[in-house]
Amino acid sequence: MTEDVQQEGLPDGPLQEEAPWQAVAGDPSPGSRRHFVVRLVLGGLARFVCLMLAVSIVVFVLVGLSPIDPVQANVGQAAFINMSEEKRADLAHYWGKDTPLWERYIGWAGSVLAGDMGMSLRYNAPVASVIGAYAGNSLLLMALAWVASGILGFLLGIAAGMNQGRLADRLIKGYCFMLASTPAFWLGLVFLAVFAVWLGWFPFGFSVPIGVASSQVTFADTLHHLFLPAMTLSVVGVANIALHTREKTIDVMQSEYIRFALARGEGRLGALFHHGLRNLALPAITLQFAAISEIFGGSVLVEQVFSYPGLGKAAVTAGLGGDATLLVGIALFSAALVFGGNLLADIIYGIIDPRMRKRGAHGQG
């Protein structure tokens, strides 16, 4: 067998350079993983501060330039018309309409540095309390959708790549292309019509049963209300992971170290699992953590469709009401979530691939 392999021009041992998870020449000391993580975290602090500053400024400017009159939007058209000028002036001062935008921003920034994110004028409650009340529902929804889309997309991508050109590959590609062009809100309406209205398997919306005290809501009730929104988000997020994993699977299956494993008698699935799985995991991890922003953006639409009380629905309420303080708080929370996901992806990438740590140690990454 060895002679046959050598005659085909294949090596008689494992190809170290093709397996990025194995030790490479010049890899840093045994403490390199810890040093790599510390460098990433410290280097990310400055970027994080700049990101928070840029997001807050952009949101404040956009709300300030919005044609929405916060007073009229929150008291209603009829009440605004019948309101006295004195009352309108008082409400305009309360909403900060008569205060220059830069003064409002400086005042808000000073409060944030002191640990106070301000008051939500729309909900008449501290911004931190509003975010805390809605963040749990949104994080649970996004976490389930994120995990489900990642696992399903990864498995579908491997199945398509290992069956390149066959019926399974064509079906999976067609399924992914169709999903990539499907708006999340439209798919949510379809799921709502089919599974809630027609079949009656799931509720129409909300996160808990109507008329039931919070102390009596079970975890099964929560999952029952959560299933349709999470399924909508996860199905939409499958396409990107699956298509990229398919291309990487094709590259891995055509690599020399897989050919060598097959020549030694290993099966296709076994060779991929033992020698190529981590190569597939590297781009999948990057794409999956980068998809956090897409999951959050999709949750805004999905929460509206299913009347799900989360941060997305609160953001829409704040935007339509001109509640700049709450909208900035939600934007900063979402930006921090996305930034944290990308930073975690870099850390995991470096742990899996020692070459990342080597480049970082020499100032190349």
C-alpha positions as CSV (number, residue, x, y, z in Angstrom):
1,M,0.0,0.0,0.0
2,T,2.8,2.4,0.8
3,E,4.5,1.8,-2.5
4,D,1.3,2.5,-4.3
5,V,0.7,5.7,-2.5
6,Q,4.3,6.9,-3.2
7,Q,3.9,6.1,-6.9
8,E,0.9,8.3,-7.0
9,G,3.0,11.2,-5.7
10,L,1.3,11.2,-2.2
11,P,3.3,11.5,1.0
12,D,3.8,8.5,3.3
13,G,3.0,10.5,6.4
14,P,0.6,13.1,7.6
15,L,0.9,16.6,6.1
16,Q,1.5,18.8,9.0
17,E,1.1,22.0,7.0
18,E,-2.4,21.1,6.0
19,A,-3.6,20.7,9.6
20,P,-3.8,24.1,11.3
21,W,-4.7,22.7,14.7
22,Q,-1.4,20.7,15.0
23,A,1.8,22.3,16.3
24,V,3.7,24.4,13.9
25,A,7.3,25.5,13.9
26,G,7.9,28.7,15.9
27,D,4.6,28.4,17.9
28,P,4.8,30.5,21.0
29,S,5.5,29.0,24.5
30,P,2.9,26.8,26.3
31,G,1.4,30.0,27.8
32,S,0.7,31.4,24.3
33,R,-3.0,30.8,24.6
34,R,-3.3,32.9,27.7
35,H,-1.1,35.7,26.2
36,F,-3.1,35.6,23.0
37,V,-6.4,36.1,24.9
38,V,-4.9,38.9,27.0
39,R,-3.6,40.7,23.8
40,L,-7.0,40.4,22.1
41,V,-8.9,41.7,25.1
42,L,-6.6,44.6,25.8
43,G,-6.4,45.5,22.2
44,G,-10.2,45.4,21.9
45,L,-10.9,47.8,24.8
46,A,-9.9,50.8,22.7
47,R,-11.9,49.7,19.8
48,F,-14.9,49.0,22.0
49,V,-14.8,52.5,23.5
50,C,-14.6,54.1,20.0
51,L,-17.4,51.9,18.8
52,M,-19.7,52.9,21.7
53,L,-18.9,56.6,21.1
54,A,-19.6,56.3,17.4
55,V,-22.8,54.4,17.8
56,S,-24.2,56.9,20.4
57,I,-23.3,59.9,18.3
58,V,-24.9,58.4,15.1
59,V,-28.1,57.4,16.9
60,F,-28.5,60.8,18.6
61,V,-27.9,62.6,15.3
62,L,-30.4,60.3,13.4
63,V,-33.1,60.8,16.1
64,G,-32.4,64.5,16.1
65,L,-32.8,64.7,12.3
66,S,-35.9,62.5,12.3
67,P,-39.1,64.3,11.2
68,I,-41.0,62.6,14.0
69,D,-42.3,65.1,16.6
70,P,-41.9,63.2,19.9
71,V,-44.6,65.3,21.6
72,Q,-47.2,64.7,18.9
73,A,-46.2,61.1,18.5
74,N,-46.7,60.3,22.1
75,V,-49.8,62.3,23.1
76,G,-51.7,61.6,19.8
77,Q,-52.9,63.8,17.0
78,A,-56.3,64.7,18.6
79,A,-54.9,65.5,22.0
80,F,-52.1,67.6,20.4
81,I,-54.5,69.7,18.5
82,N,-56.7,70.5,21.5
83,M,-53.7,71.1,23.7
84,S,-52.9,74.7,24.9
85,E,-49.6,76.3,23.8
86,E,-48.4,76.3,27.4
87,K,-48.9,72.6,27.7
88,R,-47.2,72.0,24.4
89,A,-44.2,74.1,25.5
90,D,-44.0,72.1,28.8
91,L,-44.1,68.8,26.9
92,A,-41.5,70.0,24.4
93,H,-39.2,70.9,27.3
94,Y,-39.8,67.6,28.9
95,W,-38.9,65.7,25.8
96,G,-35.9,68.0,25.2
97,K,-37.2,69.3,21.9
98,D,-36.2,72.9,22.7
99,T,-32.7,71.9,23.7
100,P,-29.9,71.8,21.1
101,L,-28.8,68.3,20.1
102,W,-25.2,68.7,21.2
103,E,-26.3,69.8,24.7
104,R,-28.6,66.8,25.0
105,Y,-25.8,64.5,24.0
106,I,-23.3,66.0,26.3
107,G,-25.7,65.8,29.2
108,W,-26.6,62.2,28.4
109,A,-22.9,61.2,28.0
110,G,-22.1,62.8,31.4
111,S,-24.9,60.8,33.0
112,V,-23.7,57.6,31.4
113,L,-20.2,58.1,32.7
114,A,-21.7,58.5,36.2
115,G,-23.5,55.2,35.7
116,D,-27.0,56.5,34.8
117,M,-28.3,55.7,31.3
118,G,-31.1,58.2,31.7
119,M,-34.9,57.9,31.6
120,S,-37.0,56.4,28.9
121,L,-39.7,59.0,28.2
122,R,-41.7,56.6,26.3
123,Y,-41.9,54.0,29.1
124,N,-41.5,56.5,32.0
125,A,-38.8,54.3,33.5
126,P,-35.0,54.2,33.7
127,V,-33.4,53.0,30.4
128,A,-31.4,50.3,32.3
129,S,-34.7,48.9,33.7
130,V,-36.4,48.8,30.4
131,I,-33.5,47.1,28.7
132,G,-33.3,44.6,31.6
133,A,-37.0,43.8,31.3
134,Y,-36.8,43.1,27.6
135,A,-33.3,41.8,27.2
136,G,-34.0,38.3,28.7
137,N,-36.7,37.5,26.1
138,S,-34.6,38.7,23.2
139,L,-31.4,36.9,24.3
140,L,-33.3,33.7,24.8
141,L,-34.9,34.0,21.3
142,M,-31.6,34.9,19.6
143,A,-29.6,32.2,21.5
144,L,-31.9,29.4,20.4
145,A,-32.1,30.7,16.8
146,W,-28.3,31.2,16.7
147,V,-27.4,27.7,17.9
148,A,-30.0,26.0,15.7
149,S,-29.0,27.9,12.6
150,G,-25.3,27.2,13.2
151,I,-25.7,23.5,13.8
152,L,-28.2,23.0,10.9
153,G,-26.2,25.1,8.5
154,F,-23.0,23.3,9.4
155,L,-24.5,19.9,8.9
156,L,-26.2,20.8,5.7
157,G,-23.0,22.3,4.3
158,I,-21.1,19.1,5.0
159,A,-23.8,17.0,3.5
160,A,-23.8,19.2,0.3
161,G,-20.0,19.3,0.0
162,M,-19.6,15.5,0.4
163,N,-22.2,15.0,-2.3
164,Q,-21.0,17.6,-4.8
165,G,-23.1,17.6,-8.0
166,R,-25.6,15.0,-6.7
167,L,-29.3,15.4,-6.0
168,A,-28.7,16.1,-2.3
169,D,-26.2,18.9,-3.1
170,R,-28.7,20.5,-5.6
171,L,-31.6,20.3,-3.2
172,I,-29.5,21.9,-0.3
173,K,-28.2,24.7,-2.6
174,G,-31.7,25.4,-3.9
175,Y,-33.0,25.5,-0.3
176,C,-30.2,27.9,0.8
177,F,-30.6,30.2,-2.2
178,M,-34.3,30.4,-1.6
179,L,-33.8,31.2,2.1
180,A,-31.2,33.8,1.3
181,S,-33.7,35.8,-0.7
182,T,-36.6,35.4,1.7
183,P,-37.4,38.3,4.1
184,A,-37.6,37.3,7.7
185,F,-40.9,39.1,8.3
186,W,-42.5,37.4,5.3
187,L,-41.4,34.0,6.4
188,G,-42.7,34.8,9.9
189,L,-46.1,35.7,8.5
190,V,-46.2,32.4,6.6
191,F,-45.3,30.4,9.7
192,L,-47.9,32.3,11.7
193,A,-50.6,31.6,9.1
194,V,-49.7,27.9,8.8
195,F,-48.8,26.8,12.2
196,A,-50.8,29.2,14.4
197,V,-53.9,29.9,12.3
198,W,-54.4,26.9,10.1
199,L,-53.0,24.1,12.2
200,G,-53.4,25.7,15.6
201,W,-50.2,24.1,16.9
202,F,-48.7,27.3,18.4
203,P,-50.0,30.6,19.8
204,F,-50.4,33.7,17.7
205,G,-47.8,35.7,19.6
206,F,-46.5,37.1,22.9
207,S,-44.1,35.3,25.2
208,V,-46.5,33.9,27.8
209,P,-50.2,32.8,27.7
210,I,-52.7,35.6,27.9
211,G,-54.4,36.0,31.2
212,V,-52.0,33.8,33.2
213,A,-50.1,35.2,36.1
214,S,-46.3,35.3,35.7
215,S,-45.8,33.0,38.7
216,Q,-47.9,30.4,37.0
217,V,-46.1,30.4,33.6
218,T,-44.0,27.3,33.1
219,F,-40.9,26.8,31.1
220,A,-42.9,24.7,28.7
221,D,-45.3,27.7,28.1
222,T,-42.3,29.9,27.4
223,L,-40.8,27.4,24.9
224,H,-44.3,27.0,23.3
225,H,-44.5,30.7,22.6
226,L,-40.9,30.9,21.6
227,F,-40.8,28.2,19.0
228,L,-42.2,30.0,16.0
229,P,-40.1,33.2,16.4
230,A,-37.0,31.1,17.0
231,M,-37.7,28.8,14.0
232,T,-38.2,31.8,11.8
233,L,-34.9,33.4,12.8
234,S,-32.9,30.1,12.6
235,V,-34.3,29.0,9.2
236,V,-33.3,32.4,7.7
237,G,-29.8,32.2,9.2
238,V,-29.0,28.7,7.8
239,A,-28.1,29.7,4.2
240,N,-24.9,31.6,4.8
241,I,-23.3,29.0,7.1
242,A,-24.4,26.1,4.8
243,L,-23.1,27.6,1.6
244,H,-19.7,28.5,3.0
245,T,-19.3,25.2,4.8
246,R,-20.2,23.4,1.5
247,E,-17.4,25.2,-0.3
248,K,-14.9,24.5,2.4
249,T,-15.9,20.8,2.6
250,I,-15.3,20.5,-1.2
251,D,-11.8,22.0,-0.7
252,V,-11.0,19.7,2.2
253,M,-12.2,16.6,0.4
254,Q,-9.9,17.5,-2.5
255,S,-6.9,18.1,-0.3
256,E,-3.8,15.9,-0.2
257,Y,-4.1,14.8,3.4
258,I,-7.7,13.6,2.8
259,R,-6.6,11.8,-0.4
260,F,-3.8,10.1,1.7
261,A,-6.3,9.1,4.4
262,L,-8.6,7.6,1.7
263,A,-5.7,5.7,0.2
264,R,-4.9,4.2,3.6
265,G,-8.4,2.7,3.6
266,E,-10.4,5.2,5.7
267,G,-14.0,6.0,4.6
268,R,-14.9,9.5,3.3
269,L,-16.9,10.4,6.4
270,G,-14.3,9.0,8.7
271,A,-11.5,10.8,6.9
272,L,-13.4,14.1,7.0
273,F,-14.2,13.7,10.7
274,H,-10.7,12.7,11.8
275,H,-8.6,15.0,9.5
276,G,-10.7,17.8,8.2
277,L,-13.3,18.7,10.8
278,R,-11.3,21.4,12.4
279,N,-10.5,22.9,9.1
280,L,-14.2,23.2,8.5
281,A,-14.8,24.6,11.9
282,L,-12.5,27.6,11.5
283,P,-14.6,29.5,8.8
284,A,-17.9,28.2,10.3
285,I,-17.0,29.7,13.7
286,T,-16.1,33.1,12.2
287,L,-19.3,33.2,10.1
288,Q,-21.5,32.1,13.1
289,F,-20.2,34.7,15.4
290,A,-20.4,37.4,12.7
291,A,-24.0,36.4,12.2
292,I,-24.9,37.7,15.6
293,S,-25.6,41.1,14.1
294,E,-27.9,39.6,11.5
295,I,-29.7,37.6,14.1
296,F,-30.3,40.7,16.2
297,G,-31.5,42.7,13.1
298,G,-33.8,39.9,12.1
299,S,-35.2,39.6,15.7
300,V,-36.5,43.2,15.4
301,L,-38.8,42.2,12.5
302,V,-39.7,38.8,13.9
303,E,-40.6,40.3,17.3
304,Q,-42.9,42.7,15.5
305,V,-44.6,40.0,13.5
306,F,-45.2,37.7,16.6
307,S,-45.8,40.6,19.1
308,Y,-42.9,39.2,21.1
309,P,-41.9,41.5,23.9
310,G,-38.2,41.9,23.3
311,L,-35.6,44.6,22.6
312,G,-36.5,44.7,19.0
313,K,-40.1,45.7,19.7
314,A,-38.9,48.2,22.3
315,A,-36.5,49.7,19.8
316,V,-39.3,50.2,17.3
317,T,-41.5,51.8,20.0
318,A,-38.6,54.1,20.9
319,G,-37.9,55.0,17.3
320,L,-41.5,55.8,16.5
321,G,-41.8,57.8,19.6
322,G,-38.6,59.8,19.3
323,D,-37.3,58.3,22.6
324,A,-33.6,59.0,21.8
325,T,-32.4,57.9,25.3
326,L,-33.9,54.5,25.1
327,L,-33.0,54.0,21.4
328,V,-29.3,54.8,22.2
329,G,-29.3,52.5,25.1
330,I,-30.7,49.6,23.0
331,A,-28.2,50.4,20.2
332,L,-25.3,50.4,22.6
333,F,-26.5,47.1,24.1
334,S,-26.7,45.5,20.6
335,A,-23.3,46.9,19.5
336,A,-21.7,45.5,22.7
337,L,-23.3,42.1,22.0
338,V,-22.0,42.0,18.4
339,F,-18.6,43.3,19.4
340,G,-18.4,40.6,22.2
341,G,-19.4,37.9,19.7
342,N,-16.7,38.9,17.2
343,L,-14.1,39.1,20.0
344,L,-15.0,35.7,21.2
345,A,-14.7,34.4,17.7
346,D,-11.2,35.7,17.4
347,I,-10.3,34.1,20.8
348,I,-11.7,30.7,19.8
349,Y,-10.1,31.0,16.4
350,G,-6.7,31.5,18.0
351,I,-7.2,28.6,20.4
352,I,-8.0,26.3,17.5
353,D,-5.4,27.5,15.1
354,P,-1.9,28.0,16.6
355,R,-0.8,29.9,13.5
356,M,-3.0,32.8,14.7
357,R,-1.1,33.0,17.9
358,K,2.2,32.8,16.1
359,R,1.2,35.7,13.8
360,G,0.0,37.7,16.9
361,A,3.2,37.1,18.7
362,H,5.1,38.6,15.8
363,G,2.8,41.5,15.4
364,Q,1.1,40.2,12.2
365,G,-2.4,39.6,13.5
